[in-house]
């Protein structure tokens, strides 16, 4: 529907914001440009049918309870209670509940801060904390889910093998039978998963034998999980009913006596058995029973009301399962003694003559022999089937184990490939994209299924439930820690994008959950925790170094912004100090990729040290033809070149106007430029007089603004736009253009020693073209990345500094900063100063002492004693010829005063002005002779920039700059500080 304002403007609607989801195509709202035009445009709306949604009971609570009620409940809770006692078992349960409840609150906040699609915990963490943390946890979480599949499969295999032994069926031995049944089971589960829903619907439920019935029942559960939930409820009810049924002789021989106060008091305290039995070992084995709390949040996109369903369903699941765990642990420990022989002949008859050991003596049973020989097969501490023996009907507990283990195993077998596929699609790590491919209408990750199957089989072959459980605890605690930290970090950053619908959480409880999870990891299995964190740090380091091109609006970005803003504001109240001076440069580069030498020169002394801003002054005619994405392309170019700089385009009528406004407006607080860097106007003789005046006035404005100034001159110029104007090419000619520019760049390299072709361009013909894309023309084109002299290793060349005027020390500071770079580290710095021959040694020693106090380790100081000599006639003639087009002789000044001439043609040089500045001109020519004599083959030359006089014509001043740096084969820099100290030798 159109809005009230016009038929083109649309009302707010959900579809306009769906484009923020990955892999989604949505109708967009009209742009401002379209709205400002007169013609009408129709925008069709999306008409998708709303999918079916789940409520909090079926969608969250039932899912979570099914995964929490698993093999640990039926096969290990009674054994843990016998080891730790009722009190410590309850403590283990309550600490686990604390961790899971806090994590559930964090999950609720994260999951309700936007729809969570496939990927579960990985998707939540990565989109909250960013790819650096999300990538490692995606690997760990996928692996943990595969291990959870192995855990539940081994639990199922144990019960199945015990059932087989009761019927006298043994394939090899007890351990290998678990391995065989486990591998067969997980293979069947894999086939069920790969077969899909269409195959599952064809399975007939009315099968004859019991095992076929269970498999068909399990397949049916993939569509209706309520059935398994009912089976678990029936099996648990069967257990509680069984505790009130008076035990028969057979049960008493197995140590089951019903509710007895003596048994309860005996089992109240721990009785550790085994070399490694302790509180934290039992805790580690129990904790996998708490890993099902993510089941509801993983499908938040399929819930009717995630803000209500996830917290309500997850917390209710935790509450009811906690009650069941507490009740089962205390009831089984009140009915069953720790040791029993199972031999019905051990009943006491008549008077007790021999010494009887154990609690069974008070119940009329003598289990002394098996207790002393430590070979009891029954009792709370020796038999994992206690719950079934206590229950009213044994095989209902077996059905509960099958239901819990198989449902959880299939759930984890399905979720692990989905998480890993989501990770692979994000393309954060190399060589895993193979597993991102999906098949069918549901984009099923068949390859990831096979990988998960292989991992599960590898751990099933361990055939030791306790070992697998301890490893799973480690990985899931790591996941819980990062989930809680994600919630905490997103809360403290105060990002406007952090708006969870669930408000009943606290950043401090989230931080507590993160810390306690890490602590428990090291208390459970310290070596596994160390390995996990080493893997995470390695994966984190890879992503942090590789910097994948993803932007998920993470809280890390928000935190970085907050820190930058906070520090910038705090700097505002700090006065400037000479010891903290940094050359913060505003570089008038134009498009940075057209003047790479200028960018590299400034980057060589500002990178990791100070601020650099590339200013691009866009003239009005250029603005019309400039591509809309030019800014993004230029920023990509700088990022690819690893230039640490901001890019600021600015539209202005002239260079002077743009530079003036940029100097006033660029920067933030103390992060404000104090140095302007220009490229030398090498074509000044052919340029219009107005452009020369504009250029020189920019220099005037620089000093008026109290800025420092640097002007870089390359022998063959700085601008390479004529050779590399990639932006005007048609996309159909991309590959042809790249090859032509490759060869042209090689030719350009031959004639211009200031630039070198990048190695990637030299090897272009050997590279595969299938990695290239049309949208990377300007930034990924090999020909656009020219390697300049500032990126070369300079060896032991020298940097010559002609410190002609005391500008505060910037002329010395810049070369010192340059030599801190790797490519310039071995260069020697020579300082040239003006002096007379009589006091040459004294002047040199004074300068050496000054440099030593500045702690600038320059190699040599050279005194120029012949600077006062007159220049050679041919050089002076060359200078006069260069300014001849701008001369205005006296005979041409008829009827025009100097003031009128200055206003009308300020670049003109009258005979009077030429004579007035003749001596200064001769000094510039003479200094150039000295520079060419001493610095012809150096790496870099820095010369003090002469301060322009207000009455000096612009053309004459331009000729001075040209004269000072002409005839050099190395880069030359004209530099001038703002006459304020930037160096000090006092610890002030």
C-alpha positions, 0 to 999 in steps of 0.5 A: 500500500502507498503512503498518505503522501504519494502513490510512490511512497510506501507504508512501513512493512515487514518485507522491506526489512527482510533483506537483512537476512542472509540469502533472502531476496525482498522487495525494497522501498523506493529510494530518495532519488525515485521519490523525488522524481515525478513519474509513478513507480509500482512496487509489488509486495511479497505474498508469501504464505505464512509457515506453520509456527510452534507454541512454547509447549511443543516447540520449546519445552517438549524439545528441551525435555526430550534432550535433557532426559537422556542416557545420563538419567537412566544409566548414570544418575544412580551410579553418580548418587552412589559415589557422591551421595545424595547431598553432593548429587543434589549439589551437582544438580543444582549447580548445573541448573544454575549454569543452565538457567543463567544460560537460558536467560542469555539465550532468551535475550540473544534469540529474541534480538532477531530471528535465529535461522539455522546454526543454533548457538553458532549463529547466535554467538557469531552474529553477536560477537562477530566472526572472530569468536563465532568461527571458533565456537562454530567448529567446537559446537559442531564437534560437540553435537557430533560427540553428543550423538555418539554419547546417546548412541553408546547409551542405547547400545549399552542397554541393547547389549544388556537386553541381548545378554538376558536372552543369551545373545553375545556377538563377541564380548561386552565392549565390542558388542557395544561398539558393533551395536553403536555403529549399526545404530548410528548408521541406521540413524544416518540412513533415516536422516538422509532418506528424508521426510518423503521416505519416512512417511512410507514406513509402516508402523505395524511391524512384528518384532520389537526392534523394528517397532522401535525403529519405525516408532523413532522414524515417526517421532521425526514428525511427531515428537510427542509420542517419544515424550509420552513414552518417557513420561510413562517410563518415569511414572513406572519408576516412581510407582515401582518404588512403592511396590514391596520388593520380592525376594529377587529384588531384595537379593539385588539390594532393593528394599523399598523406602528405608531410613537406614538406606537413606542415611547411609547413601546421604554421604559420598563413598568414592570408589576408584582411583579417579572418583571425585566430586568434579569427575562425577559432575563432568559425567552428569553435566551432559544431561543439561545440554538440551537447553538450546533445542528451543532457541535453535528453532526460534524462527519457527516459533509463534512468539519467540520472546515468550516461548523461548524463556518460558519453554526453556525455563519450564523444561529446566524446572521439571527436569530438575525436579525429576532428577532430584526426585529420582536421585533421592528415591533410588538412594532411599530404596537401594543399598550400594552393594548386593550380590544378587544371590538369593541364597545370601538371605540370613536365616537363624542366628548370625554366627559370622561377622556380617558387613554392609547395610544389607545385614540390617535388612536380613541379607548377608552380602559380606563375601562380594563386598569384601572381594569387591565383585558385587554385580548389583546395588546402587554402585555396581549396576546401571540398570537399577532404575529398571529393576526398581520400576514396576515393569522393567521393559518400560524403563528400557523403552524410556532409555530407547526413546531418550537416547535415540531421539537425542542421538538423531537430534544431534546427528541432524543439528551438527551438520546444520551448524557446520553447514552454516559455518561453511557457508559463512566462508570463514575458514579455507578448505571447508566450503566443500561441506557447505553444499546442500541438496534437495528443496531443504538444502540438506547438508549431505556431505556434512552428515557423512562427516558427522557420522565419521566423527560419531563412529570414531567416538562410539568405538571408545565404547566408554560412556563416562569418557565421552560424557566428560569430553562433551561437558568440556565442549558444551561448557565452552559454548555456554560460556561464550553465549553468556559472554555474548549477552554480557558484551552486547549489553555493556556496549549499549548498541542501538541494535541490541533490543531483545524482546526478552527483558528479564536478564541481567548482564551481570548474571550473564557474566557470572554464567560465563565465568563459572562455565570456564571455571568448571571446564578446568575443574572437570578436565583441565587438559581438555579445557586447555586443548579446547582453548588452544584450538579456539585461540588458534582459530580466533587468530586465523580469522583475526589475521585473515579478516574475512569480508563479513559484517554482522553488526557484532557487539565487538564493532559496537564495543570498538566504537564505544572505546574510540568515542570514549577515548576521543572524548577523554583526549579533548580535556588533555592539553597538547604536549610536545612529547606526544606530538604526532604528525597527523596528516591530511593528504590531498590525494584525490582518489587515493588509487591515482596517487599511490606514491603519495599515499605510501609516503605518508603511510610510511611515517603514520602507520600505527603511529598517528592519524592519516586522512586521504582528502579527495576534493571533487570539482563540480564537473567531476561530481556528475560523472563519479560512480555512486560506489566510488567511495566504497571502491577506494576504501577497499583499495586502501584496505587491500593495500593495508593503508591505515587511513580514513578517506574523506571526499569533499565537493568544492569549487576549487582546490583552495576552497576544498582544502580550507574546509577540510582543514577546518572540518576534518578530524574529531577532537584531538584526532585532528590533522596538524599537517597538510601533505600535497603532491607537487604541481609538476605541470605548473608551466603548462597550467593556467595561471589561475590554477597556480594561484589556487595551488599557492593560495592553498599553501598560504591557507595552510600556514594561516591555519597553523598547519605544518606542510609537506610537498612530495615530488616524484621525478615522473609525477604522482598522478597515474590516473591516465594509465589506470582509469579503471572506473569508466570501463564496461564490465564486459571488457574486464579481462581484456582490460586487465591483460592490457594494463598488465603489459602497459604497467610493465612498460610504465615500470621501465620508464618510471623508476618511482613505481614498480609493478606488483608481483601479483601483476607479473604473475597474472597470466598464471592465475586462475580467472574463476576467482575474479568478479565484476564488482572487484574491478577497481579494487582487485584489479592487479594493475591498480595495485602499483608498487611504489618506491616507498614499499621497497627495501631501501637497503643501506642508502641514505636519507638526506635532510637539508635543515635550512631553517628551524621549523620546530623539528618536523624536518628531523622528526619525519625521517626518523619516523620513516626509518622505524619502518622495516623497508627503511630501517637500515638507511642512514640519515645525513643532516645538511646545515648551513655554515661558514668554513671558519666555524665548520667544526664548531657548527657540526659539533653543536648540531651533533650535540643537539641531535644527540639530545633529541635522541635522534641517532643520525649518522652524520652532519655535513656543513654546507660552507659554499651555500653563499656562492653564486649559482652557475650561470647556466642554472640561473639562466634556466631559472629565469627562462622558467619564469619568463612566461609570467614576467611583466616588464616595465614597458607593459605596465603603462597606466597600471599600478602595482596594486591594481596588477596584484588584484587583477593578475597576482601571478604576474612578476614585475621587474621590480618584484623580480629584482627584489627577490633576485637574491632569494632566487639565487639562493634557491638555485645554489641550494639545488646545485648542492643537493644535486651534487650530494644527494643524486643517488639517495633514497629520499631527500627532505628540504626545508620549505621556504615560507612564502612572503605575502608580496611574493607573486605565486608564479615566482614562489612556484618557480622556487619550489620547482628549482629546489627539487628539480633534477633529482632521481629520488623522491624529494620532500619540501617540508616545513613545521609551524614553528612550534617545537615537536622535539624536546630533550627535556623530560618535562 
